[in-house]
Amino acid sequence: MQTVEMHIDDGRTWLGQLYHFVTRAACTLWGPACRGAGRSGQWTALAVGMAVALAASPGQAVPAVPAGGFGMPTPVSPVNEAIVAGDLDAAGRLSDLGDRYLGQDALADAEAAFRGALAIFEAALGPADPRVADSMTALADVRAERRDFTGAESLYQRALAVNEMAYGPDDARLASPLANLAGLYLTWERWDQAIPLYLRLANLFERLLGADDFHVAMTLDHVAEAYAGQAHYAEAEEFYGRVLAILTPRLGSDNPVVQRVLTEQARARRQLELSGAKKS
């Protein structure tokens, strides 16, 4: 399996930012290759009609902030002591604490720490700052891990909308929030919501990296998976074919990834033939 090397410079060049955000999205698509690399190494899921349907204005697409914000205090929070609302250093320390709890699989404690961090970020920066979106994503990752899909969905949706308003609809920095939301929907088996987000992500990768890039192929693979989950086998077979057209020349027909996609395509073709036989 191909991995992506992270080339992050001082964050001031476009190329450094491109590699940074594409790598984060790649870790979302290929979690096993990124385990142990922090919360962005988790393979969750994502997709939302809101981000795809930004035919509405960006302001209308942003879900309303709950009364008390997303980072509401919790009795189990390790940070319910006195905290200065604008102390961004404290928010950073809480985020680091959440990461450590996550590494220990202490998900309830990790959620409490990330909630505390988000409360501070929101109070200090306002709800539309991209740094707040990053904090929302950290909390959403934990909620997704805890199978609180509804709670994760609202945070992923808002993080995506905030990033889109900040950077525009075609920026590389949208790759990670798109992948997060799409992956959530795939795990949740909400296929109709996952597919348009994955298609949007594939188009973004294609513009940034080229039509035959590995990331395009693996994103289209998730589109095929979602179609198969809906028993739309003709569409699934078509997208598996597009994946193979990209991967086979690069990896060879004996590559395990290529073999797996071939198996899935054959399964979709058999199901399509069976459904046609039943109708006749």
QUIKAKA-V559643 format. One line per field, one symbol per residue. phi: phi as a letter, one per 40 degrees, with the letter a starting at -180 (. if undefined). psi: psi as a letter, one per 40 degrees, with the letter a starting at -180 (. if undefined). Layout:
BEGIN
phi = ???
psi = ???
END
This chain:
BEGIN
phi = .cbbccbbccgcbccccdcccccccccccbddcbdgchcccccbaaiacdcccccccdcccccccddhgcbccbccccbcccbcdccccccccccccdccccccgcccccccccccccdcdcccbgcbcdcccccdccccdcccccgcccccdcccdcdcccccccbgcbcdccdcccccccccccccgbccccdcccccccccccccbhcbcdccccccccccccccccgcccccccccccccccccccbgcccdcccccdcccccccccccccccccc
psi = hhihhhghbeeeiddddddddddddddddgddeeheeadeeigaiihhddddffdiidddehiihiheidfiiidehefeahhhdegddddddddddddddddefgddddddddddddddddddeieehddddddddddddddddefgddddddddddddddddddeieeideedddddddddddddefgddddddddddddddddddeidfiddddddddddddddddefgdddddddddddddddddddieehdddddddddddddddddddddddd.
END
